[in-house]
Amino acid sequence: MSIQSAMIDMVKSHPDKATRPDHIILNGRKIRTGYWIDVPHKFQIVLNFLSEPDADQGTDIKVDDGYLELASGEQVPLLRTWHSPEYESTVEYNGYSKTGRLFVCNVYKEERAGRIFEEKWTRNAGMIIESSDEGGMIFRCSSGDKTPPDFDSIVFAVKISNRA
């Protein structure tokens, strides 16, 4: 059974969102397809890729009722960052969230019928979240095409600080 199938089964068996777990258990570990982080209303986020670069994998960071501010000054509610060797492995952004929440998940590219698709949450996509020694979180992620799941397929750290 894939992570996606197990998540769908869990949702069906827990129709009430208020009591539904936010993860499944696989080999004794909590597996999620996405993760909500409580943040200060004004915050700084540091994203640091820890695994070897792979241009076909990355992360989405979505700010709930807010934005991340790009170097150009543009404000975006969703930032997709690919872990490409042509980019720096660490990026920093200032952000604002009216609700004090942001959502993190892994993303990946897959080829089907000669076309490239950007995906998330399919087949064996999932992540294990750990605390880091620096006070942030480490996300160990498997892309959808890994069988069995490979939670070292892409690894990144996220650290949030107050920007009051």
N, C-alpha and C positions, 0 to 999 in steps of 0.2 A: 504494500500500500504506500502511495506517495504521501509526502507532507501535505500537499494540497487536498488529497482525498481525506486524510485524517482530520484536517481542519474543517472541511465541509461536514464530515460526520459529527464533529464536536458541536458545530453550530446547530445542526439538526437535532442533536440530543439535548441541547441547552438553548431553547428558543428565546428565553428571557435574557436580553443583553445584560441586565443588571447582575445576574448570577452566573453568567457564562465565563469560564476561564479565558484568559488572554493568551493561552499557550496550550500545546500538547506536550506529552512526555514521550521522548524517543531515547531508548537506551539510558534511561535514568536522568536525562537532561531536558530542561525546559526549552522548547523550540517555539519561536514566534515568527510570524511573517512580517510584522511591523511592530514598532514600539513607540509609545507616547512618553515624552519627557516633560516634566514640569520645569518651567524656566521663569526667571524674573521677567517682568513686562519689558524692560530694556535689558538686553543681554548681548554678550559676545559669544560666538561659537567658534571653536577651533576643531577642524576635521583633519585627522592625520591618518593617511593610509599606511598600514604597517606591513602588508604583504607585498610581494613583487608586483610591479605594474602589470596590468592586464587591461588593455583598451576596451575589452568587451564586458567589463564589469564596473560598477560604481554604486552610488548611493543617491537616494532622494531624501531631501530634508524639506518638509512642508511645515510652514508656520501657520498655526491655527489663528485666524483672524488677525493677521499681521504680515510681516515681511522680513526678508533679509536684504541688506543694502549692499549692492555690488560696488566695485571700485569706481565705476562711472557715475554713481549716485542713483542708478535705477533701483527701484524697490520691487522685489519679486516674492510672491508667496510660496513658490516651489523652486528649489534649486536642485538640479540634477548634475552631479559631478562624476565624470568618468575617471577611472584610475589609469590614465594613459601615461606612458613613459615621457610624452612630450610636455606634460604638466608637472608642476610642483606636487610633492606628496603631502604637503600641509597647506591648508587654506584657512583664512580667518575672515569672519564677517560679523558686522554688527546687525542686530535684529531687534524687532519689536513684536510683541504678541499681546493683544488686548486680553486674551483668555489665559496667558501664561503657559501655553503648551505648544510643543512641536512634535512632529511625527517623523520617524526615521525608518527607512526600509532599504533593502538592497535591490539593485536593478542590474540587468544583463542583456546582452544582445544575443540573438539566436538567428541562424539562417534556416529558412524553410522555403523550398521550391525556388531557390535562387534569389530570395529577397531577405533582407535583414530586418528583424523586428526587435524593438525594445520592449522587454518584458519585466514583470515582477509578479510574485505570488503564484507562479505556475509550478506544476509537478513537484520537484524536490527543493524548491526555493524555501529558505528559512534561515533563521539566525539564532545563535546562542549569545546571550548578553552577559558580560562579566564586568565587575568593578575593576577600575585600574588603580594603580598605586598613586597616580597623580590626581585622583579625585573625579575622574570622568568615567566613561564606560567604553568597553571594548566590544565590538560587534564582530562575531565570527560567522561568516555567511556562506551558504551554499547556493549556487545558481540552480535554476530549474532543471537543467540537463544532466546534473550529476546523479549517478546511480551506482552505489548508494550515495546519500548526501555527503558532500565534502565541506565541512564547516571551516576549513582553512582556505577555501577557494578565493575568498577576499576577506581581509581583516582590516578594520579601521577603528580608530578611537575618536570619540566625541567628548569634548570638554566644554562646559557652559560656565560662564562667569557673569556676575552682575555688572551692568553698565549704567548705574544710577546717575 
